[in-house]
Amino acid sequence: MELLRQRIEASVLAISRPPGSADFLRPPGDPGLFGPDSAAWQVHGDFTAMLIGGVAALMLQMLHPLALAGVWDHSNFQADMLGRLRRTAQFIAGTTFGARQDAERLIARVRQIHLGVTGQASDGRRYAASDPDLLTWVHCAEVSCFLRAYVRYRDPGFSPADQDRYYDEIATVALALGARDVPRSRAAMDRYLLSMQAQLHCDGRTMKTLQLVLQAPAPHALALPWTRLMMRAGIDLLPAHAKQLLGIGPTSPARAWLLQHGVRLAARPIRWAVRNGSVHLARRRMGLPAGAPR
């Protein structure tokens, strides 16, 4: 059983904490940007929910023509989707669970990278990854999906007050990256996402992104069914208007139950196996038991 546990954990860490990520154990006692009592540590501490939320966030972001153009023009996403997910996971883990200096270093690095991401979208508009409004969209699409996944698959009892606290805390990272007018509550986030619907559009590249997600490779052959389940759960998590743009019909109650039940079953061995995730190491850095937040 210990060998199985180690193998499962190694597969998870290969996705969630790639080489070169922050040293989550040092310096001792450093709470980072948020600290162990934060809503951010709680929401970002569950690998399964974060992966599902990350898939949904990617698809929601890609419905914005300028965000889509930036990814297609300046990354190898089409050839290495898992690589992009790893890089995103590294940034989220580092800024959430890393020491303050490591988090600020990651933010500074991403800001520098954004300066080189410019171009022209297919509709003729110029884009820049450093554009404050585009940064706000990318952030809101991401964190709203993380929270939806956490509530659906990890803690349905996560209170409205804690959800507001999560949005308020995590806005710190978006503002540090250069975003503006970042929603800091559920009500503000709902208003913002509603206001953005008219700007979203689905084209051939968006549909290609959807196919890449649904056919995502796995770290190894045994993990393929699990990976495909997580990808489908991510697509199912999308808001109704996003599904409509992608031509995805509503999920029947029976299918929704099967999907949620399947994810919850698949998450159990992951939660059992992972003892050295970013959240566990960060808690050790704080002198706390290594178990993930409640």
Disulfide bonds with the S-S distance in Angstrom:
none
